[in-house]
């Protein structure tokens, strides 16, 4: 019966491996090794790139509300680090900032209301993991508020 299989082109898989010459088998394993090393090398490069980004990303990130737009930025630390605007009443904008900050892991330390009730603004001190920022929100005009924040060093 085994002769009938050979005549019909059917071979035992074990005999196929035995029929491979040493060079073809070695070549196969070299290709597999090169592919494996290439994949792990790319993975190592990707991991190194992510670690490098994490090391460089020590810049403080403040979670502003999604509808807020940033109009200015200063990384020198000499003034407000970000300024911007957000549509809505002062109470609504204040609430949106509080929600975003708390969701980002920040804790409200103190608030100070400044100005008269119709044109008031608010200073708030927020802290997280050794960082402390001062956030100011004010009403620019009816339905539009401004905000600025800077890190206390």
Buried (B, 14 or more C-beta within 10 A) or exposed (E): EEEEEEEEEEEEEEEEEEEEEEEEEEEEEEEEEEEEEEEEEEEEEEEEEEEEEEEEEEEEEBBBBEEBEEEEEEEEEEEBBBBBBBEBEBEBBBEBBBEBBEEEEBEBEEBEEEEEEEEEBBBBBBBBEEBEBBBBBBBBEEEBBBBBBBBEE
